[in-house]
Amino acid sequence: MTPTPHDWLTISLALGFSETPAVDRCHPLLEAGLDPVTTRKLDETGLARLGVRKAARTRLTSGAAASQAEELLARARARSYTFRGAPDWPRLLDGLVNAPVFLWYRGSLAALRGELAIAIVGARHPTPYGIHACRDFAGALARVGTTVVSGLARGIGQVAHETTLPGPTVAVLGSGLDEVYPRENAALADQIVAAGGCLVSEYPPDYRAHPGTFPRRNRIIAGLTHGTLVIEAGRRSGALITADWANACGRPVWAVPGPYTSPLSEGCHRLIADGAGPASSPAALLLELGVSWLPIAPETALSGSNEQAILDALARNPAPADAIATDLGLGLDDVLLGLQRLELEGLIECRVGGMYFRL
């Protein structure tokens, strides 16, 4: 018998959301390889023999998970969910140990069917250097048609989504779709959907975020993408969890080097020491991905603009963005925008420490 959405949602609810799955060990129910119809027919003894914990056994055998699944599906909007084996199920998740079996979503899953999807994750309280780097990398990836995936979190995640708009981007929530967290990003969530992107969650629509939901969420960010880019991460940053999951999937991880004096560089430097690729510039990352960046449109080219002044300044001496702004008497935002355009054009390069060099 072909499993139904109700069958898959029942299994999802039975597994529960209170534990962070292991990176290298599949849940006993999933490891057994049983289809959800067969699994739902197992009694207490059969489930215990598989190694399923008491709470999950109770949710299955008592019918509690099945009843909750029925109620949730009755209230679901059309096409607001997908499940293993469904035509629109994101196939990249099949390479993730302990992948979810059921997902709720708002927007268009087509954003996940492009040729390339890259996760961008990092600090919730980034420095100006981290914000600048995120805008540069997210802008470059979006410019060549890459789907940027993040977690709608404060900081790097929020900047990554905002930079990608008005193009499609995908946000994986650490809460249910009706309980967007943080609340101040609810408007951003609506913008993502309106732009043809998607909000995704394994949690039921009214499920509220708590500290344990975010490490679980991070595995889905890694599973939905072809690689993960970390921009500023402290020693205990949740972004490192996403990187661990990407490694477990056999997918590349890159980290943006930062100032050695910054605590938010510790996680990135550790990743690089452990084998992650150093993301020295957006152009270098695109080259590694085998993607050619698009030329800047004529109306935004160098003629008579700030970009020419920035190029001339870098011809004299390499410098960081703030020093360029001071030297030229320009606003930092204008300089950062000019640097991003010049880097996409392949005329300059940002190297370790945030120093820009003319090529």
C-alpha positions in Angstrom: 0.0 0.0 0.0 1.4 3.4 -1.0 2.0 5.6 2.1 -0.3 8.6 2.4 0.6 12.1 3.8 -1.2 11.0 6.9 1.1 8.0 7.3 4.3 10.1 6.9 3.0 12.9 9.2 2.1 10.3 11.9 5.7 8.9 11.8 7.1 12.5 12.0 5.0 13.3 15.0 5.8 10.0 16.6 9.5 10.6 16.3 9.0 13.9 18.1 11.0 17.1 18.1 12.6 17.1 21.6 15.9 15.6 20.6 18.6 16.8 18.3 19.3 13.9 15.8 22.7 12.3 15.7 24.9 13.3 12.8 26.3 9.8 12.3 23.5 7.5 13.5 20.1 7.1 12.0 16.9 6.9 14.2 16.0 3.3 14.7 12.6 3.7 13.0 14.3 5.1 9.9 17.2 2.7 10.0 14.9 -0.2 9.9 13.8 0.9 6.4 10.2 0.1 7.0 7.6 2.0 5.1 5.3 4.1 7.4 2.3 1.8 6.8 4.1 -1.2 8.1 5.7 0.8 10.9 2.3 2.0 12.2 1.1 -1.6 12.5 4.0 -2.6 14.9 3.0 -3.2 18.5 4.9 -2.2 21.6 7.1 -5.2 21.5 8.0 -4.8 17.8 8.9 -1.2 18.3 11.0 -1.9 21.4 12.9 -4.6 19.5 13.9 -1.9 16.9 15.2 0.2 19.7 12.5 2.9 19.6 12.3 4.8 22.8 9.3 4.6 25.1 7.8 8.1 24.3 7.8 7.4 20.6 6.4 3.9 21.1 3.5 5.4 23.2 2.8 8.1 20.6 2.5 5.4 17.9 0.6 2.6 19.7 -1.8 4.9 21.6 -2.9 6.5 18.3 -2.0 10.0 19.6 0.3 10.7 16.7 -2.2 9.5 14.2 -5.0 11.7 15.7 -2.8 14.7 15.8 -1.8 14.1 12.2 -5.4 13.9 11.1 -6.2 17.2 12.9 -3.3 19.0 11.4 -4.0 17.8 7.8 -7.7 18.8 8.2 -6.6 22.4 8.9 -3.8 22.5 6.3 -4.0 24.8 3.4 -3.7 23.3 -0.1 -0.2 22.2 -1.1 1.2 23.4 2.2 3.1 20.2 2.9 5.3 17.6 1.2 6.6 14.2 2.3 9.1 11.5 1.4 8.2 10.1 -2.0 6.0 13.0 -3.1 6.8 14.5 -6.5 7.8 17.8 -5.0 10.0 16.3 -2.2 13.4 18.0 -2.2 15.7 15.1 -3.3 18.8 16.6 -1.7 17.3 15.6 1.6 17.7 12.0 0.7 21.4 12.3 1.3 20.9 13.5 4.9 21.2 11.1 7.8 18.1 11.6 10.0 16.4 13.7 7.4 12.8 14.8 8.2 10.1 12.7 6.6 7.5 15.5 6.4 7.8 19.2 5.7 5.4 22.1 5.9 6.0 25.0 3.6 4.8 28.4 2.4 5.6 29.7 -1.0 7.2 27.8 -4.0 9.3 24.7 -3.6 10.5 25.4 -7.1 13.2 27.6 -5.5 14.8 24.3 -4.4 14.8 22.7 -7.8 17.5 25.0 -9.3 20.9 23.8 -10.4 22.7 25.2 -7.3 21.6 25.9 -3.7 24.1 27.2 -1.1 23.5 27.7 2.6 24.8 30.9 4.2 24.9 30.8 8.0 26.8 32.7 10.7 26.6 34.9 13.8 23.4 36.4 15.1 25.2 39.5 16.1 27.8 40.0 13.3 30.3 42.8 13.1 30.2 45.3 10.2 32.9 43.1 8.6 30.6 40.1 8.7 27.6 42.1 7.4 29.7 43.4 4.5 31.0 39.9 3.7 27.5 38.4 3.8 26.2 41.1 1.4 29.1 40.5 -1.0 28.8 36.7 -1.0 25.0 36.5 -1.0 24.8 39.1 -3.7 27.3 37.3 -5.9 25.5 34.0 -5.5 22.1 35.5 -6.2 23.4 37.3 -9.2 24.4 34.0 -10.9 21.0 32.4 -10.1 22.0 30.4 -7.0 19.3 29.8 -4.4 20.5 31.1 -1.1 19.2 29.1 1.9 19.4 30.2 5.5 17.4 30.1 8.7 15.7 33.5 8.9 17.7 34.2 12.1 18.9 37.5 13.2 22.3 38.6 11.9 23.9 36.8 9.0 20.8 34.7 8.1 18.6 37.8 7.9 21.2 39.7 5.8 21.6 36.8 3.5 17.9 36.7 2.8 17.5 40.5 2.4 20.5 40.6 0.0 19.0 37.9 -2.2 15.7 39.6 -2.6 13.9 40.4 -4.8 15.1 37.0 -6.2 14.0 33.7 -4.6 15.5 32.6 -1.3 14.6 29.8 1.0 14.3 30.1 4.8 14.2 27.0 7.0 12.5 27.9 10.3 13.2 26.8 13.8 9.5 27.1 14.5 6.1 26.4 12.8 5.1 28.5 9.9 2.5 30.3 11.9 4.9 31.2 14.7 7.8 32.9 12.8 10.7 33.5 15.0 12.1 36.1 15.6 8.9 38.0 15.3 10.6 41.0 13.8 11.4 38.9 10.7 7.8 38.1 10.0 7.6 40.8 7.4 10.8 39.5 5.8 9.2 36.0 5.7 6.3 37.5 3.8 8.7 39.2 1.3 10.5 35.9 0.7 7.2 34.2 -0.2 6.1 37.1 -2.4 9.4 37.0 -4.3 8.9 33.4 -5.3 10.9 31.9 -2.5 9.9 29.5 0.3 9.5 29.1 4.0 10.1 25.5 5.2 9.7 23.8 8.5 9.5 20.3 9.9 7.5 21.6 12.9 3.6 21.7 12.9 2.3 25.2 11.9 1.6 26.4 15.4 4.8 25.0 17.0 6.8 27.6 18.9 10.5 27.9 18.8 12.7 27.0 21.8 16.5 26.6 22.1 16.3 22.9 21.0 14.5 23.6 17.7 17.4 25.5 16.1 20.1 22.7 16.2 17.4 20.4 14.6 16.6 23.0 12.0 20.3 23.4 11.0 20.5 19.9 9.7 17.8 20.7 7.2 19.6 23.8 6.0 22.6 21.7 5.3 20.5 18.9 3.7 18.7 21.2 1.3 21.9 22.6 -0.2 24.9 21.7 -2.3 27.3 23.3 0.2 27.5 25.6 3.3 29.2 28.9 3.6 29.9 30.2 7.2 30.4 33.9 7.7 31.5 34.8 11.3 31.0 32.2 13.9 32.1 32.1 17.5 33.5 29.0 19.2 30.0 27.7 20.1 28.1 29.1 17.2 25.1 27.1 15.9 26.5 27.7 12.4 29.2 25.1 13.2 26.4 22.6 13.7 25.2 23.3 10.1 28.8 22.8 8.9 29.0 19.5 10.8 25.8 18.3 9.0 27.1 19.4 5.6 30.3 17.4 6.3 28.2 14.4 7.3 26.4 14.7 3.9 29.7 14.8 2.1 29.0 18.4 0.9 31.6 21.1 0.9 31.9 23.7 3.6 33.6 27.1 3.2 34.4 29.7 5.8 35.2 33.4 5.4 38.5 34.2 7.2 38.2 37.1 9.6 40.4 39.3 11.8 42.4 37.1 14.1 41.5 39.4 17.0 37.7 38.9 16.7 36.0 36.2 18.7 33.6 35.8 15.8 36.5 34.6 13.7 37.3 31.6 15.9 34.7 29.3 14.5 35.6 30.1 10.9 39.3 29.7 11.5 38.7 26.3 13.2 36.6 25.1 10.2 39.4 26.1 7.9 42.0 24.3 10.0 39.8 21.2 9.9 39.6 21.3 6.1 36.9 23.7 5.2 37.6 25.8 2.1 38.7 29.4 2.8 36.2 31.7 1.1 38.7 34.5 0.3 36.3 36.4 -2.0 33.0 35.9 -3.8 34.8 35.6 -7.1 37.0 32.8 -5.8 33.9 31.0 -4.4 32.1 31.2 -7.7 35.2 30.0 -9.5 35.4 27.0 -7.2 31.7 26.3 -7.9 32.4 26.4 -11.6 30.1 29.4 -12.1 30.8 32.4 -14.3 29.6 35.7 -12.9 27.5 38.0 -15.0 29.0 41.3 -16.2 27.7 44.4 -14.6 25.0 46.1 -16.6 26.1 49.1 -18.6 24.0 51.5 -16.5 25.8 50.4 -13.3 29.3 50.3 -14.8 32.3 52.5 -13.9 31.7 55.6 -16.0 31.8 58.7 -13.7 30.7 56.6 -10.6 32.2 55.9 -7.2 33.6 52.6 -8.5 36.2 54.4 -10.6 37.3 56.5 -7.6 37.5 53.3 -5.5 39.6 51.6 -8.3 42.0 54.5 -8.4 42.4 54.4 -4.6 43.1 50.7 -4.6 45.7 51.2 -7.4 47.6 53.4 -5.0 47.3 51.1 -1.9 45.3 48.0 -0.8 42.9 49.1 2.0 39.8 47.9 3.9 36.4 49.4 3.2 36.4 51.9 6.1 39.8 53.3 5.1 38.6 53.7 1.5 35.5 55.6 2.7 37.6 57.9 4.8 40.1 58.5 2.0 37.4 59.3 -0.6 35.1 61.1 1.7 32.2 58.7 0.9 29.7 57.0 3.0 30.6 53.5 4.1 27.4 52.0 2.5 28.3 53.6 -0.8 31.8 52.2 -0.7 30.6 48.7 0.3 28.2 48.7 -2.7 30.9 49.9 -5.0 33.3 47.2 -3.7 30.7 44.5 -4.3 30.1 45.6 -7.9 33.9 45.8 -8.6 34.4 42.3 -7.0 31.7 40.8 -9.1 33.3 42.4 -12.2 36.6 40.6 -11.2 38.5 43.9 -10.9 39.3 43.7 -7.2 39.6 41.0 -4.6 39.0 40.9 -0.9 41.7 38.9 1.0 42.3 37.9 4.6 41.6 40.6 7.1 39.1 42.4 4.8 41.8 44.1 2.7 40.9 44.9 -0.9 43.4 44.6 -3.7 43.1 45.8 -7.3 43.8 42.9 -9.7 
